[in-house]
Amino acid sequence: MATTIQMKNDNTGIIKNGYYGFSWTTFFFGSFPALFRQDFKTFFGTFAVYLILGLVTFGIGGFVAGFIWAFMYNKYYTRKLIEQGYKFVGSQDSINAACAAVGVSNV
């Protein structure tokens, strides 16, 4: 199950939610959570991969890829936010847990 942590970009002041853990929304809705998070490159990329794998394997490949991607997407998205200058906001315990789960040093 995914855990939410707030992230803030000090340059722009924009606050977004970062996530880590299994993404049930990605599992059930495929690439659409990326679209709702305005992660357009990931949306189009995963949609194309799901479509191609689904067509070639009669849907089984798309399902398997979606299952694997559900384990990876939240961590990937949160790391992209960190690359864009976002930092974790909250208690030190929640920041430490997020850093450990995402695999980054305390930012």
N, C-alpha and C positions, 0 to 999 in steps of 0.2 A: 504494500500500500504506500502511496506517495505521501511525502511530508512536504509541507509548504514552509518557505522562509522568505521574508521580505528582503528585497535588494534595492539599493539606492545608487543612482549615478550621481556622484558629487559634482560633476561638471554641469549637468542639465537639471538636476533636482528631481528627475523622474523616478518614481518608485514602481517596481514590478515585483511579481512573485516569482521566486525560483522554486524548483521542485527537485526532489531526489527520491529514489525508490521506484517500485513498479508502477507503471502508468496504466491504470485501468481504462482511462478514457482513450488512450492510444490503442489498447487492446481491442476495445469494442468499436471504436470509430475510425480506426486506421490513421490516416494522415491528417484528418480534420482538426485535431487539437493544435497542430502546428499552425494551421490557418487561423484559428481563433486567437492564438498567441502572436499573430502577425509575423510568424517565422516562415515567410513565403518561399524561400529557397528550399527549405526542408520539406515544406508541403508538396511542392511540385516534384522534387526528387523522389520522395517516398511514394507519392501517388504513381509516378511513372514506373518505379520498381515493382510496386504491388500489381499494377496493371500488366506489365510484361510477364512477371512470374505467374500471375493468375491465368493469363492466356496460354502460356506454354505448358502449364501443368494442370490445367482444368480447375484452377482455384486453390489447389492444395499448396502450391509454392507461395502464393500471396498470403495465405493464412499462416504458414510457418514463418515467413518473413515478418509479418505483423506481430506474431507472438514474441519473436526475438527482439524486435524493435521496441516493444513495450517495456522490456527490461532496460533498454539503453536510452530512450528518448529524454527522460527527465534530467538525467545527468548531463547529456549532450546539450540540452537547452540551457541549463544553468551555467555550464562552462562557457557557452557562447555569450551569455550575459556578462560573465566575468571578463571575457576578452573585450567586451564593449565598454568596460569601465565601471560596471556595477559592483557594489560591495555588499556583503551581508549586513543586515540590520537586525538587532534584537539582543537578547541576553547572550552572555558569553558562552553559556552551555549550548544554546541552540546554534550559535555560530560555529563552535567547535565541532558539533555533531554534523553540521552541513559540510564543513571543510573536510572532515574525515570521509563522509559518504561520497562527496564529489571528487575527492582526491587532489585537493589543492591545499597550499599552505594558508594559514590564517590571513585573509585579505582584509 
